[in-house]
Amino acid sequence: MSSCEHCIIKQFNSLKALSKQELSRVSSCKTSRVVKKGGVIFEEGDVINGVYCIKDGVCKLSKLSPNGKDQIVKLVVKGQLLGQRSLVSNESSNLKAVALNDMDVCFIPKSEIIRDLKNNSKFSFEVLKEMAHDLKESDDIIVNMAQKSVRERLAGTLIYIYESFGINSDGTLSIVLSREDFANIVGTATESAIRVISQFKKEGLIAAIGKRIKIEDIEGLKRVN
């Protein structure tokens, strides 16, 4: 298990604001584990007594709607932290986190993070900046849901995955999502997502290789309306 002070992952989140001594202390208290694809990191309503640092892998954050449908609100990648908002607000988790592929995660106890929030103003500011960024993303999601068509939202999701996560050697998107996942991201029925994906294939915008999707015309996707 690598120590926090020597882990490059910290450079991608608010932990970079901690001193070498603070990182050493945090490292002595953290625990690490592997979460297999499909595994639950935490459930909606769980009390999260700390934060998770994603060392490797991708997970989806979702919220259960009143009709029993999961709405995916965010994809969380290597280098990001989970649980900051619940920790600061002292509330149970508002979202569920599920691994999209095999993940390595580190868990840092609440007592250690609270201690640094109180004693290190630079760290507190970095945490606030990350929470403000999450809030901005939530605002964008609300606007997209209200003003954009399913076609536009699905095209935007494919573009986001392409630009944020890259592609495999065969040109397919590195992140594999089910058709239900795509529907839950854009806020539509699975049947509608399947229909739009089929339309994109007919229009030559994408191709399917098994369950994987390959972007054939990224500029065309950006012009979808």
C-alpha positions in Angstrom: 0.0 0.0 0.0 1.6 3.3 -1.1 1.8 6.2 1.3 -0.3 9.3 0.6 2.8 11.6 0.5 4.3 9.6 -2.4 1.0 9.0 -4.2 0.7 10.9 -7.5 -3.1 10.7 -7.2 -3.3 13.4 -4.5 -2.3 16.0 -7.1 -5.7 15.6 -8.7 -7.8 16.5 -5.7 -7.8 18.7 -2.5 -5.3 16.4 -0.7 -2.6 18.3 -2.6 -3.0 21.1 -0.1 -1.9 19.0 2.9 1.6 19.3 4.2 4.0 16.3 4.1 3.4 15.8 7.8 -0.4 15.9 7.4 -0.2 13.4 4.5 2.0 11.1 6.5 -0.6 11.1 9.4 -3.5 10.5 7.0 -1.6 7.7 5.3 -1.1 5.9 8.7 -4.9 6.0 9.2 -6.3 5.1 5.7 -7.4 1.7 4.5 -7.3 0.5 0.9 -9.5 -2.0 -0.9 -10.4 -3.3 -4.4 -14.0 -2.8 -5.5 -14.9 -5.2 -8.3 -17.0 -4.1 -11.3 -20.6 -3.7 -10.2 -19.6 -3.5 -6.6 -21.2 -0.9 -4.3 -18.9 1.6 -2.6 -21.8 3.0 -0.6 -25.5 3.2 -0.8 -27.9 6.2 -0.8 -28.7 6.9 2.8 -25.5 5.4 4.2 -23.5 7.3 6.9 -20.1 7.9 5.4 -17.6 8.3 8.2 -14.8 9.6 5.9 -13.9 10.2 2.3 -12.9 7.8 -0.5 -10.0 8.7 -2.8 -10.2 6.9 -6.2 -6.7 5.5 -6.9 -7.8 3.7 -10.1 -11.1 3.0 -11.9 -14.4 4.7 -12.6 -17.7 4.7 -10.6 -21.1 6.1 -11.2 -23.0 8.2 -8.7 -26.8 7.8 -8.9 -30.0 8.8 -7.0 -33.1 6.7 -6.8 -36.2 8.7 -8.1 -39.7 8.4 -6.7 -40.7 6.0 -9.5 -37.9 3.6 -8.6 -35.5 4.6 -11.5 -31.9 5.4 -10.9 -30.7 8.7 -12.2 -27.0 8.8 -12.9 -25.7 12.3 -11.9 -22.0 11.9 -12.3 -19.1 9.6 -13.4 -16.2 9.8 -10.9 -12.7 8.9 -12.1 -9.2 8.2 -10.8 -7.9 11.1 -8.7 -11.3 12.3 -7.4 -12.7 12.2 -3.9 -16.1 10.7 -2.8 -18.0 11.7 0.3 -16.8 15.3 0.9 -20.2 16.8 0.9 -21.7 14.3 3.3 -18.7 14.7 5.6 -18.9 18.5 5.7 -22.7 18.6 6.1 -22.7 15.7 8.6 -25.6 14.1 6.6 -26.1 10.6 5.2 -25.2 10.1 1.6 -27.6 11.5 -1.0 -26.2 9.2 -3.7 -25.2 5.6 -4.4 -21.7 4.8 -5.8 -21.2 1.7 -8.0 -18.0 0.6 -9.7 -18.1 0.6 -13.5 -14.9 -1.4 -13.7 -12.4 -2.8 -11.1 -11.4 0.0 -8.8 -8.7 0.7 -6.2 -10.0 3.0 -3.5 -8.5 4.4 -0.3 -10.7 5.4 2.7 -9.7 8.2 5.0 -11.5 8.4 8.4 -13.7 11.4 9.1 -11.7 12.5 12.2 -8.6 13.0 10.1 -10.3 15.0 7.4 -12.1 17.2 9.9 -8.9 17.8 11.8 -7.2 19.1 8.6 -10.3 21.2 7.6 -10.0 23.0 10.9 -6.3 23.4 10.9 -5.3 23.9 7.3 -7.1 26.8 5.6 -5.6 26.0 2.2 -7.0 22.5 2.4 -10.4 23.9 3.4 -10.4 26.2 0.4 -9.5 23.4 -2.0 -12.4 21.3 -0.6 -14.8 24.3 -1.1 -13.6 24.7 -4.7 -14.3 21.1 -5.5 -17.8 21.3 -3.9 -18.5 24.5 -5.8 -17.5 22.8 -9.1 -19.8 19.9 -8.3 -22.6 22.4 -7.7 -21.9 24.0 -11.1 -22.1 20.6 -12.8 -25.4 20.0 -11.1 -26.7 23.3 -12.4 -25.7 22.3 -16.0 -27.4 19.0 -15.7 -30.7 20.7 -14.6 -30.5 23.1 -17.6 -29.7 20.3 -20.0 -32.6 18.2 -18.8 -35.0 21.1 -19.2 -33.8 22.5 -22.5 -32.2 19.8 -24.6 -33.7 16.9 -26.5 -32.9 13.3 -25.7 -30.8 13.2 -28.9 -28.8 16.3 -27.8 -28.3 14.9 -24.3 -27.2 11.5 -25.5 -24.8 13.0 -28.1 -23.4 15.2 -25.3 -22.9 12.2 -23.1 -21.0 10.3 -25.8 -18.8 13.4 -26.4 -18.1 13.8 -22.7 -17.0 10.1 -22.3 -14.9 10.4 -25.5 -13.1 13.5 -24.3 -12.8 12.7 -20.6 -12.0 9.0 -20.7 -10.4 8.3 -24.1 -10.6 5.3 -26.3 -9.2 1.7 -26.5 -6.7 0.5 -29.2 -9.7 -0.5 -31.4 -11.1 3.0 -31.2 -14.0 2.1 -28.9 -14.8 4.2 -25.8 -12.8 3.1 -22.8 -15.8 3.2 -20.6 -18.5 0.6 -21.2 -22.0 1.6 -20.2 -25.2 -0.4 -20.7 -28.0 1.0 -22.7 -29.9 1.4 -19.3 -26.9 3.4 -18.0 -27.1 5.8 -21.0 -30.8 6.1 -20.4 -30.3 6.9 -16.7 -27.7 9.5 -17.5 -29.8 11.4 -20.0 -33.1 10.9 -18.0 -35.1 8.9 -20.5 -36.6 5.4 -20.9 -34.2 2.6 -21.9 -36.2 2.0 -25.1 -35.7 5.7 -26.1 -32.0 5.5 -25.5 -31.7 2.3 -27.6 -33.7 4.0 -30.4 -31.5 7.1 -30.4 -28.3 5.0 -30.4 -29.7 3.1 -33.4 -30.4 6.4 -35.1 -26.8 7.6 -34.5 -25.5 4.3 -36.0 -27.7 4.7 -39.1 -26.4 8.3 -39.5 -22.8 7.1 -39.3 -22.1 9.0 -36.1 -21.2 5.9 -34.1 -20.6 2.2 -34.6 -21.1 -0.7 -32.2 -18.6 -3.4 -31.5 -20.4 -5.8 -29.2 -21.3 -3.8 -26.2 -18.7 -1.2 -26.9 -19.4 2.1 -28.8 -17.0 3.7 -31.3 -17.3 7.3 -32.2 -17.1 7.6 -36.0 -17.9 11.3 -36.4 -17.2 13.5 -33.3 -18.0 16.7 -35.2 -21.3 15.3 -36.4 -22.2 14.4 -32.8 -21.5 18.0 -31.8 -23.9 19.2 -34.4 -26.8 16.9 -33.3 -30.0 18.8 -32.5 
